[in-house]
Amino acid sequence: MNTEHANKHIACTIKNCKNHCCCADYCSLDKIQIGTHEYNPTEKACTDCKSFELKN
């Protein structure tokens, strides 16, 4: 995975994600999957980045 690539279309501040750009607050993936952990999400806190992977 090349984490030097900053996808300027996906801003991200989760620095402990394996996909976080090493040099700026962006994701290094070409696309991400967004999902929810709620049956009927009604707030921003109900959504999740399903592309998150914990950095080793």
C-alpha positions in Angstrom: 0.0 0.0 0.0 1.4 3.4 -1.0 0.4 5.7 1.9 2.3 8.6 0.2 -0.7 9.0 -2.2 -3.1 11.7 -0.8 -6.6 11.3 -2.3 -7.7 14.9 -2.1 -11.3 13.8 -2.4 -11.3 11.9 0.9 -10.2 14.0 3.8 -9.3 12.0 6.9 -7.8 12.7 10.3 -7.6 9.1 11.6 -3.8 8.8 11.9 -3.8 5.2 13.3 -5.6 3.9 10.2 -3.4 1.8 7.9 -4.8 3.7 4.9 -4.1 7.3 6.2 -1.8 9.3 4.0 1.6 9.6 5.7 2.1 13.2 4.8 -1.3 14.9 5.0 -4.8 14.5 6.4 -6.2 12.5 3.6 -7.0 8.8 2.9 -4.6 7.0 0.5 -7.3 4.8 -0.9 -9.0 5.5 -4.3 -12.4 4.9 -2.7 -13.8 4.0 0.7 -16.8 2.1 2.0 -19.1 4.0 4.4 -21.6 2.0 6.5 -23.5 2.1 9.8 -23.8 0.1 13.0 -27.4 1.2 13.6 -30.6 -0.2 12.2 -31.9 3.3 11.5 -29.1 5.9 11.6 -30.2 9.4 12.6 -26.9 11.1 13.6 -23.4 11.5 12.2 -22.1 9.3 15.1 -24.1 6.4 13.7 -21.9 6.1 10.6 -18.6 4.3 10.2 -15.7 4.1 7.7 -15.8 0.4 6.8 -12.4 0.8 5.0 -10.7 1.5 8.4 -7.8 -0.9 9.1 -5.7 -0.5 12.3 -2.1 0.5 11.5 0.4 -2.0 12.9 
